Amino acid sequence: MDSMTGVAPTASPGDFRQGLRDTIPVALGYLPLGISYGLFAVSVGLPWWWVTITALVIYAGSMEFLAAGMLVGGAPLTQAATTTLFVNSRHIFYGLSVPLERVRNTFARLYCIHALTDEVYAVCSGIEREKLTGPRILAISIASQSYWVTGSTLGAVFATLLPFDLSFMGFAMTALFAILAINAAKVSREWGLFGASAIIGILAIMFAKDAMLLVALTAYFVLVVAMVLVRRKRAAA
């Protein structure tokens, strides 16, 4: 039974195939981005077969770009875990609106939890809730990850065959996060926070170079929480 409506939708034989068709837009994004990830990961020293493993096990989009560098650089487990929590904490809330309880098989449901990325969430959110059956959710999850794994593996294999140095691809992650940050600032219009994040990053590089990312993310998190509390207090006054 669905936790929100109280009614469990009836699955039909064509739901799984429909779920595969739902993910065609995801393929258009995941395949080229996966290829760029494969190229990047190999450029920083990750073996091509590790790229496929990370695409299967980590499967966290932008976090995989960070994870590639951490794996090669031997980052401490605490730093890797904290960074992952900060970068992907938004995923915690996706399960509140995607009815994963409709996936009846326990192992299939656990897999769908693992595969609930931004793109899967976006696809599921665009489908009428009463039509979002368990088989359809499972198909969307499987197909989406298959695009990412395929693209990542192709990029990694291609990188090993290229006759020239790919070290320049190391800038791909920096460019990716810079573009994401600029787009987020444009949408939210929080240019003050955007500037503050840049200052925090510079200070972290200067005074905590070995743990720059962890220190910068922690400081930014504290700043955002403080800002929210101040705004709520002002709104209540």
C-alpha positions as CSV (number, residue, x, y, z in Angstrom):
1,M,0.0,0.0,0.0
2,D,1.3,3.5,-0.9
3,S,2.3,5.5,2.2
4,M,0.8,8.7,0.8
5,T,-2.3,7.7,-1.0
6,G,-3.2,4.6,0.9
7,V,-3.8,2.8,-2.4
8,A,-1.2,0.6,-4.1
9,P,-1.3,1.0,-7.9
10,T,-1.7,-2.1,-10.0
11,A,1.4,-3.0,-12.1
12,S,0.9,-4.0,-15.7
13,P,3.2,-6.1,-17.9
14,G,4.2,-3.1,-19.9
15,D,5.3,-1.0,-17.0
16,F,8.9,-2.2,-17.1
17,R,9.2,-1.4,-20.8
18,Q,7.6,2.0,-20.2
19,G,10.2,2.7,-17.6
20,L,13.0,2.0,-20.1
21,R,11.4,4.5,-22.5
22,D,11.2,7.1,-19.7
23,T,14.9,7.2,-19.4
24,I,15.8,8.1,-23.0
25,P,16.5,11.8,-21.9
26,V,18.8,10.5,-19.2
27,A,20.8,8.6,-21.8
28,L,21.4,11.8,-23.7
29,G,23.0,13.3,-20.6
30,Y,24.6,10.3,-18.9
31,L,26.4,8.8,-21.9
32,P,28.5,11.9,-22.7
33,L,29.0,12.9,-19.1
34,G,30.0,9.3,-18.3
35,I,32.6,9.4,-21.1
36,S,34.0,12.6,-19.7
37,Y,34.3,11.0,-16.3
38,G,36.0,7.9,-17.7
39,L,38.6,10.2,-19.5
40,F,39.1,12.2,-16.3
41,A,39.5,9.3,-14.0
42,V,42.1,7.6,-16.2
43,S,43.9,11.0,-16.5
44,V,44.4,11.2,-12.8
45,G,45.8,7.7,-12.6
46,L,42.8,5.4,-12.0
47,P,42.9,2.1,-13.9
48,W,40.2,1.8,-16.5
49,W,38.6,-1.2,-14.8
50,W,38.3,0.8,-11.5
51,V,36.3,3.3,-13.4
52,T,33.6,0.7,-14.1
53,I,33.7,-0.4,-10.5
54,T,33.2,3.1,-9.2
55,A,30.3,3.6,-11.7
56,L,28.7,0.5,-10.3
57,V,29.4,0.9,-6.6
58,I,29.7,4.7,-6.0
59,Y,27.3,5.9,-8.7
60,A,27.0,9.4,-7.5
61,G,27.6,11.7,-10.5
62,S,29.7,14.7,-9.5
63,M,30.9,12.8,-6.4
64,E,32.6,10.3,-8.6
65,F,34.9,13.0,-10.0
66,L,35.9,13.8,-6.5
67,A,36.2,10.1,-5.5
68,A,38.6,9.4,-8.4
69,G,41.1,11.9,-7.1
70,M,40.6,10.6,-3.5
71,L,41.2,7.0,-4.5
72,V,44.4,7.9,-6.4
73,G,45.6,10.3,-3.7
74,G,44.8,7.9,-0.8
75,A,42.6,10.4,1.0
76,P,41.7,9.5,4.7
77,L,38.4,7.6,5.1
78,T,37.0,10.3,7.4
79,Q,37.6,13.0,4.7
80,A,36.1,10.8,2.0
81,A,33.0,10.1,4.1
82,T,32.5,13.7,5.2
83,T,32.9,15.0,1.7
84,T,30.4,12.5,0.3
85,L,27.9,13.4,3.0
86,F,28.2,17.1,2.2
87,V,28.1,16.7,-1.6
88,N,25.2,14.1,-1.7
89,S,23.2,14.9,1.4
90,R,20.3,16.1,-0.9
91,H,19.7,12.4,-1.9
92,I,18.4,11.8,1.6
93,F,15.2,13.7,0.7
94,Y,14.6,12.1,-2.6
95,G,13.2,8.9,-1.0
96,L,10.5,11.0,0.7
97,S,8.7,11.7,-2.6
98,V,9.6,8.7,-4.7
99,P,7.4,5.8,-3.6
100,L,10.2,3.1,-3.3
101,E,7.9,1.0,-1.2
102,R,6.1,0.0,-4.4
103,V,9.2,-2.1,-5.4
104,R,8.1,-5.3,-3.6
105,N,11.3,-7.3,-3.8
106,T,13.6,-6.4,-0.9
107,F,16.8,-6.6,-2.9
108,A,15.3,-4.7,-5.8
109,R,14.2,-2.0,-3.4
110,L,17.6,-1.7,-1.9
111,Y,19.1,-1.4,-5.3
112,C,16.6,1.4,-6.2
113,I,17.6,3.2,-3.0
114,H,21.2,3.0,-4.2
115,A,20.3,4.1,-7.7
116,L,18.1,7.1,-6.7
117,T,20.2,9.8,-8.3
118,D,19.2,13.4,-9.4
119,E,18.2,12.1,-12.8
120,V,16.2,9.2,-11.6
121,Y,14.4,11.5,-9.1
122,A,13.7,14.0,-11.9
123,V,12.2,11.3,-14.2
124,C,10.1,9.8,-11.4
125,S,8.9,13.3,-10.4
126,G,7.7,13.9,-13.9
127,I,5.4,10.8,-13.9
128,E,1.9,10.9,-12.4
129,R,2.2,9.2,-9.0
130,E,-0.6,6.7,-9.7
131,K,1.3,5.5,-12.8
132,L,4.6,5.1,-11.0
133,T,4.6,1.3,-10.2
134,G,7.3,-0.8,-8.8
135,P,8.4,-2.3,-12.1
136,R,8.5,1.1,-13.7
137,I,10.7,2.5,-10.9
138,L,13.0,-0.5,-11.1
139,A,13.4,-0.1,-14.9
140,I,14.1,3.6,-14.6
141,S,16.8,2.8,-12.0
142,I,18.5,0.0,-14.0
143,A,18.4,1.8,-17.3
144,S,19.8,5.0,-15.9
145,Q,22.7,3.4,-14.2
146,S,23.5,1.3,-17.3
147,Y,23.9,4.5,-19.3
148,W,26.3,5.8,-16.7
149,V,28.3,2.6,-16.5
150,T,28.5,2.3,-20.3
151,G,29.6,5.9,-20.8
152,S,32.2,5.7,-18.0
153,T,33.6,2.5,-19.3
154,L,33.8,3.7,-22.9
155,G,35.5,6.9,-21.8
156,A,38.0,5.0,-19.6
157,V,38.9,2.4,-22.4
158,F,39.1,5.2,-24.9
159,A,41.5,7.1,-22.6
160,T,43.9,4.1,-22.4
161,L,44.0,4.0,-26.3
162,L,44.8,7.6,-26.9
163,P,48.4,8.3,-27.9
164,F,48.8,11.6,-26.0
165,D,48.9,12.8,-22.4
166,L,45.5,13.3,-20.8
167,S,46.7,15.2,-17.7
168,F,44.9,18.3,-19.0
169,M,41.6,16.5,-18.2
170,G,42.3,17.1,-14.5
171,F,40.8,20.5,-14.9
172,A,37.4,18.9,-16.0
173,M,36.3,18.5,-12.3
174,T,37.2,22.1,-11.5
175,A,35.3,23.3,-14.5
176,L,32.3,21.1,-13.7
177,F,31.9,22.4,-10.2
178,A,32.6,26.0,-11.2
179,I,29.7,25.8,-13.7
180,L,27.4,24.1,-11.2
181,A,28.2,26.8,-8.6
182,I,27.6,29.7,-11.0
183,N,24.3,28.2,-12.2
184,A,23.2,27.6,-8.6
185,A,24.0,31.2,-7.8
186,K,22.0,32.5,-10.8
187,V,19.0,30.5,-9.8
188,S,19.1,31.3,-6.0
189,R,20.5,34.8,-6.5
190,E,22.6,34.2,-3.3
191,W,25.6,36.0,-4.7
192,G,26.7,36.9,-1.1
193,L,27.1,33.2,-0.3
194,F,28.8,32.6,-3.7
195,G,31.4,35.2,-2.8
196,A,31.7,33.8,0.7
197,S,32.3,30.3,-0.6
198,A,35.2,31.6,-2.8
199,I,36.8,33.4,0.2
200,I,36.4,30.3,2.4
201,G,38.0,28.2,-0.3
202,I,41.0,30.5,-0.7
203,L,41.5,30.7,3.1
204,A,41.3,26.9,3.4
205,I,44.0,26.5,0.7
206,M,46.2,29.0,2.5
207,F,45.8,27.6,6.1
208,A,44.7,24.0,5.7
209,K,46.0,22.8,2.4
210,D,46.1,19.0,3.3
211,A,42.4,19.1,4.3
212,M,41.2,22.0,2.2
213,L,38.0,20.4,1.0
214,L,36.9,19.1,4.4
215,V,37.7,22.4,6.1
216,A,36.1,24.5,3.4
217,L,32.8,22.4,3.3
218,T,32.5,22.4,7.1
219,A,33.0,26.2,7.3
220,Y,30.5,26.8,4.5
221,F,28.0,24.5,6.1
222,V,28.3,26.4,9.4
223,L,27.9,29.7,7.6
224,V,24.8,28.6,5.8
225,V,23.2,27.3,9.0
226,A,23.9,30.5,10.8
227,M,22.5,32.5,7.9
228,V,19.3,30.5,7.9
229,L,18.8,30.9,11.6
230,V,19.4,34.7,11.4
231,R,16.9,35.0,8.5
232,R,14.3,33.0,10.5
233,K,14.8,35.2,13.5
234,R,14.3,38.3,11.4
235,A,11.2,37.0,9.8
236,A,9.7,36.1,13.1
237,A,10.4,39.6,14.6
